[in-house]
Amino acid sequence: MDFTTTDHVRLHYTEIGDQDNPTILGIPGIGGSSQMWLNTIALFKNDFHFIMLDPRNQGQSERTYKGQRMSRHAADVEELLEKLDLHDVIGIGNSMGAANLWAYLAQYGKGRLAAMVDLDQSPKMIADETWKYGFKDLTWDNYPTYLKLDFGKSTYAHIDDEMFNKAKMEYVKYPYNPDENYKCLVDHAEQDWRDIILDTPVPMLVLAGENSPYFDYHFIDAVSFINDQVVTESVKNCGHLIQAEQPIKMHDEIINFLKQKNIF
């Protein structure tokens, strides 16, 4: 299904499960495929109404020069939830998908969300004297040119072959061009979401892959130091794509979190 944003961009989303159940909104990382969430959706669909959003320039959504910034991505989330008249949504974001949700909280407060789950995204991408858990070797000295490099494989554990092949087929049919979405990556990298974590308006769960090639999973300890009410956990035998590499573990951690916070 598609909808058109207020800046006239066509965005694609999928909707699975009973609309009378609590709603989960899943958002992949930059360049990521919603197909990599299929096993995750299968685990949640009996108890939840599950929506996957293809961010602008990704998946089946329109390719555009417009809105390559976190604030516009947050507005896209709000406009989708408004269109579907959804409230008390559980937002789950992998990588930059989590940053989209932090941007949402920054702009709308609690808004239409009941909780947020971050899958392997440090709240600050650029390492400096105040934060040592940035993205790979990204610093202010090599920013932004470092972001043009090939970052290599994002995963550690084997991904289900059928799901991987579906994602590969989607990339062939709807190719992703990182050069055309580079401004979005730069804007993503500039952000510092530590203040949102400190004063989060919704319960928050942060999961980190212990074998992530992108982030040192100990960033969750720093997150806990900022706000000890944020629930954090590392996921063993897992790289950056927690939803694809360890969907069962992820599902169980999210359900436990939601029950702990009296959301489910």
Secondary structure, DSSP 8 states (H G I E B T S, - for coil): -EEE-TTS-EEEEEEES-TTS-EEEEE--TT--GGGGHHHHHHHTTTSEEEEEE-TTSTTS---STT-SHHHHHHHHHHHHHHTT--SEEEEEETHHHHHHHHHHHHHTTTTEEEEEEES--SBSSBBTTB---STT-BTTTTTGGGGS-------S---HHHHHHHHHHHHHS---GGGGHHHHHHHHH-B-HHHHHT-SS-EEEEEETT-SSS-TTHHHHHHHH-TTSEEEEESS--S-HHHHSHHHHHHHHHHHHHHTT--
